[in-house]
């Protein structure tokens, strides 16, 4: 069996921090905006077809 080299913990930690910051400040905000915007679009489109909520007529 080959001898494993000790893991360079500094490089690993830097990679993990870079991945965390990419997710926390890059990808997840874009996903959150997309989900909220998509939901808003669905509500808007639904109300375009069926009308706004509330009593009808009068």
Beta strands, then each sheet from edge to edge (+ up, - down):
end
